[in-house]
Amino acid sequence: MGWKNVKDHYRITHIVQVVTDAICIGSPYVYNLIEISLDGRILKRYDERRNEHLERIMREMDADLDVLKRLVQAPDIFANSITVYTWEGAKILEKQCEVFGWPNVTHDGCLMYKNTFSLDKAEVISWAKISAERGVKNAQEVLNRHQKQLQESQEYLDACRLQLDALSADYPENE
């Protein structure tokens, strides 16, 4: 995928991660100050002129876009492969990383948040179950609110129909 190649080649000290279909260079607050497509094109530029490090990265990338493309398309090479766990829906995922913990990323470019990645599979299974339980609870609350609104709307519609029926029965000549 090449995200690590890009990080190493341009000596990037910011967070580099893969989000959807882009390599993102950013901070803990703004994850995508720079975005690079997975085929090596710059999708979003850093043009704010407030960070010398990011300005340098942009200059170096602009100086030879073919190098950037080759870096992105070349497979990354990792010194270590530590197994970490996370989840997606009902699936417990096993991934690899060089260095565990935030703000490091897995070999496939996922930023490892403290509450979603662990070295302990049992801990991740517990987090996944808690997340699913909270999801069920929240969805049930939303459904209950909508059902109550639907019931109130139906009652209002029924009252309006009764009103119209009564008016039509009492004053048929004004139809």
C-alpha positions in Angstrom: 0.0 0.0 0.0 2.9 2.4 0.6 1.7 4.6 3.5 4.9 3.7 5.5 7.1 4.3 2.4 5.6 7.8 2.2 6.0 8.5 5.9 9.7 7.3 5.9 10.7 8.9 2.6 9.4 12.3 3.5 10.4 12.0 7.2 6.8 12.8 8.3 6.4 13.2 12.0 2.6 13.8 11.8 0.1 10.9 11.9 0.0 9.0 8.7 -3.0 6.7 8.3 -5.2 5.1 5.6 -8.8 6.3 5.7 -11.2 5.0 3.1 -9.3 5.3 -0.2 -6.6 7.8 0.8 -3.4 8.1 2.7 -4.0 10.9 5.2 -1.3 13.0 6.9 -2.6 14.9 9.8 -2.8 15.7 13.5 -4.8 14.3 16.4 -7.3 17.1 15.6 -7.4 17.2 11.8 -6.7 13.8 10.3 -6.4 14.9 6.7 -4.3 18.0 6.4 -2.8 16.2 3.3 -4.5 13.4 1.3 -2.9 11.1 -1.2 -4.9 8.7 -3.4 -3.9 5.0 -3.4 -2.6 5.5 -6.9 -0.2 8.3 -5.8 -2.1 11.5 -6.7 -2.3 14.4 -4.2 -6.0 14.8 -3.5 -5.8 17.5 -0.8 -2.9 19.9 -0.4 -1.6 21.6 2.7 -1.7 25.3 1.7 -2.1 27.1 5.0 1.5 28.3 5.3 1.5 27.8 9.1 3.4 24.6 9.5 7.0 24.4 8.1 7.1 20.6 8.3 3.9 20.2 6.2 5.1 22.9 3.8 8.3 21.0 3.3 6.5 17.7 2.7 4.3 19.4 0.0 7.4 20.9 -1.7 9.2 17.6 -1.7 6.2 15.8 -3.1 5.6 18.5 -5.8 9.3 18.3 -6.8 8.8 14.7 -8.1 5.3 13.3 -8.3 6.6 10.1 -9.9 8.5 9.3 -6.7 5.4 9.9 -4.7 3.5 7.5 -7.0 6.1 4.8 -6.8 6.3 5.1 -3.0 2.5 4.7 -2.7 2.3 1.8 -5.0 5.3 -0.1 -3.5 4.6 -2.6 -0.7 5.6 -1.4 2.7 8.3 -3.4 4.6 7.9 -3.6 8.4 10.6 -4.5 11.0 8.1 -5.9 13.5 4.7 -7.6 13.3 2.9 -7.4 16.6 -0.6 -8.9 16.6 -3.3 -6.6 17.7 -7.1 -6.9 17.9 -10.0 -4.7 17.1 -13.6 -5.2 15.9 -15.9 -4.3 13.1 -19.5 -5.1 13.8 -19.7 -8.7 15.0 -16.2 -9.5 13.6 -13.1 -9.6 15.8 -10.2 -8.6 13.6 -6.6 -9.6 14.0 -4.1 -7.1 12.5 -0.4 -6.5 12.7 1.6 -3.4 13.7 5.2 -2.4 14.3 4.6 -0.5 17.5 1.4 -0.9 19.5 -0.8 2.0 20.7 -1.9 5.4 19.8 -0.9 7.3 17.6 0.7 4.3 15.8 -1.0 2.5 12.9 -1.4 -1.1 11.8 0.3 -2.5 8.8 -2.8 -1.7 6.8 -2.9 1.9 8.0 -5.5 1.9 10.7 -4.9 4.4 13.5 -4.9 2.4 16.8 -7.2 4.2 19.3 -6.8 3.3 22.9 -10.4 2.1 23.2 -10.6 0.1 20.0 -7.3 -1.8 19.7 -5.7 -4.1 22.2 -3.1 -6.8 22.5 -5.7 -8.9 24.4 -8.3 -10.5 22.2 -10.6 -11.1 25.2 -10.6 -7.4 26.0 -11.6 -6.5 22.4 -14.4 -9.1 22.5 -15.6 -7.4 25.7 -15.5 -4.0 24.1 -17.3 -5.3 21.0 -20.1 -6.7 23.2 -20.4 -3.5 25.2 -20.5 -1.5 21.9 -23.2 -3.8 20.5 -25.2 -3.6 23.7 -25.1 0.2 23.6 -26.1 0.1 19.9 -29.1 -2.0 20.8 -30.1 0.3 23.6 -29.7 3.5 21.5 -31.5 2.0 18.5 -34.4 0.9 20.8 -34.6 4.4 22.3 -34.8 5.9 18.8 -37.4 3.3 17.7 -39.5 4.1 20.8 -39.4 7.8 20.1 -40.4 7.2 16.5 -43.2 4.9 17.5 -44.5 7.4 20.0 -44.3 10.2 17.3 -46.1 7.8 14.9 -48.8 7.1 17.4 -49.3 10.8 18.1 -49.4 11.6 14.4 -52.0 8.8 13.9 -54.1 10.2 16.8 -53.9 13.7 15.3 -54.9 12.4 11.9 -57.8 10.4 13.4 -59.0 13.6 15.3 -58.8 15.7 12.1 -60.8 13.1 10.2 -63.4 13.0 12.9 -63.6 16.8 12.8 -64.0 16.7 9.0 -66.7 14.0 9.2 -68.6 15.9 11.9 -68.5 19.1 9.9 -69.6 17.3 6.7 -72.5 15.6 8.6 -73.6 18.8 10.3 -73.3 21.1 7.3 -73.8 18.9 4.2 -75.0 21.9 2.2 -71.6 23.6 2.2 -69.8 20.7 0.4 
